[in-house]
Amino acid sequence: LGVHPSTIRNWSDQGALPVYRTSGMHRRYKRSEVELWARSKRQEQQVVPVELLKAAVRQIRIHIAEGSLEEEAWYKKLDQEARAQYRLSGGVLAQGLMNFLTEDDEGRTSEARSLGYEYASRAQRYKLNSAEATRAFLFFRNTLIEAVMHQVVDSNVPSKDAWQLLSRVIAFTDQIQLTLLETFISFEEARHG
């Protein structure tokens, strides 16, 4: 299972892992039961984040529809077409995160980098500077994190799993933000070079 033996003992004592006791009180496990238990845990871990993110996307749409986006200074600079594109950003970010959570390491990095490039390109197209583009991204990132954390609390996700999910969300969004800034630097170098 890839965990320390004391973790196995704790899981067994808590009734989370199927165990049999010998007359000498030693723990014994049936391989088939442990494998079934491990498969069910992996499926739970894969399903929970996706379901949480779907609910978070709904929450993001409500948050944006309530007008918080219109209060942003960078958003006020945009025309109607640009505003429509940015309103879609929260959903795109959440969908990218769903893909990130289900991809392998290489796919994860490319998903985050492509979103960072998309944010930078969109900002350039609509004449936002790097600080404004970063503020735009942070608006959607913070909205996403808040929505995910609300869903985690509402779903009573165990703390360990909540922290693991949060750390993955942060890793994903950090990569997007770094790519956004690197892309802006490349645009500036190309313009002045």
N, C-alpha and C positions, 0 to 999 in steps of 0.2 A: 504493500500500500504506500510505500515511500514515506513512512512516518516513523518516529522513534517508538521503540517497544513500550515505553511508559504511556505514550498516547494511546496505543492499542489497549493497554490495561485500563486506562481511564474510560475509553469508549465502552469497553466491556462492562465495567463496573456501573456505568450510567445506563446500561441497557441499550445503547445505540448500536452496538455490534453484536451479532449472535455469537454466544459462547456457551460451552459446556464445562462443568466443573467435575474433576475427578474426585474420588473419595478423599484424596489428600489435598483437595481444594486447588489443584493446579488448573489453569485455564487450557481448554482445548477448543480448536476451531475446525469446522468442516470447510475444506477448500471451496466447494461449490457454493456454500452459503456466503463466504467472504467475497467470492468473485461476484455473486449476484448483488450483494450489498454495495460493493465498489461501483458496479455498473449503474445501479440506481442513484448513487450519490453523484456520479459524473453527469448523468442525465439531469438531475435536479439543478446542478450548478450551471449547466448549459441553458436550461429553460428559464430559470429565474431571471438572469440579467436581461434576456430578450423581452420577456413579459414586462419587466420593470421599465425597460426603455420605451416600449410601446405606450405604456401609461404615462411615462414622462413626456413623450412627444405630444400627447393630448394636453398635458399641463402646460407645455411650452406654447402651444397654439393659443390657449386661453390667456396666458400671461401677455403674449404679444397682442392679442385682440383687445385686451383691456387698456391698451394705449401706452404702455410703458416704453415702447419703441419710439413713439413720436416725441418723447421727451428728450431723446438723445441728440446732442448738438450735431454730431456727424450725420445723423439721419435727416435732420432738417435741411442739410445742404443738397440732398438728392432730389432728382426729378421723379415722376410717378413710376417710370419703368425701373429705375434703380431701386426705388423703395419696394416694388413688387419682388425684385430679385432678392433683396436683403430679408424680406419677410419669410422667404422660403429657407433662409439659412439655418434657422433652428432645427427644422425637420431634416435638412441635409446633414447637419452635424450629428444629430441623433442616429440617423440611418448609417452614417459613416462609423459611428461608435458601435452599432450593432454588428457591422461587418468586421470591425477591428476585433471585437470579442470572439468572433468565430473563425478568424483567419489564422494562418501560421505566422511565424515571426516576420518573414519577408513580406507577406501580404499585409500585415499590420502596419509596417513601416510605410509601404507604398500607399496605403489608404490614407494615412495621416498626412503624408507629404503631398498627395494630390489635392487634398482639401486645403492645405496651407497655400499651395500654389493658386488654387481657385479663389481663395479669399484675397490674396494679393493682386491677382489679375483683375478681379472685380473692382477692387478699390482703385487701382490705376485707371481702369476704364471710366470710373465715375469721379475721377479727380480728387480722391481722398489721399492725404499724405500718410506716411507710415504710422504716425501716432493715431490718426483717426481710424486707419484700418485696424490697428491693434485694439482700439476702443470698441470698434464694431465687433471684432472677434470675441473680445472679453465679455461683451454684452451677451452674446449667444452662449459662450462657454459657461458663464456664471448662471444663466437661466437654465442651462442643461444640468449643471451640477445641483442646483437647488431643486429642480424637478426630480432628479434621480434620488436625492436624499429624502425628499418627501415620500417618494414611493417606497424607499427602503424602510422608513419609519412606519408607514401605513401597513406595510406587508410583514412587519415584525421580523425582518431579516436579521439573523444572528450577527452580533458585532463583528466577529472575525470575517464573515462573508461581506458585510457592509464595507469594512475597511479595505478588503481585497478589491471589491468592485470600485470603490472610490479611487484607490491607487491606480487602477487600470484606466479609469476615466481621466485622471490627471496626466498619466503618461501619454495617453492618446492626444489630449488637448495641448500638452506641452510641445509635442512633436509638430502639431499643426502650427502653433504660434512661432516656433523656431523657423519652420519652412516659410511662413508668411514673411518674417523679417529678412531671411536670407534672400527670398525672391525680390523683395523691395530693394535690397542692396544691389542685386544683379541688375535690376531695371535702372537704378541710378548709375551704376558703372557703365552700362551700355549707352545711356544717354550722354554721359560726360566723356566717354572713352572714344 
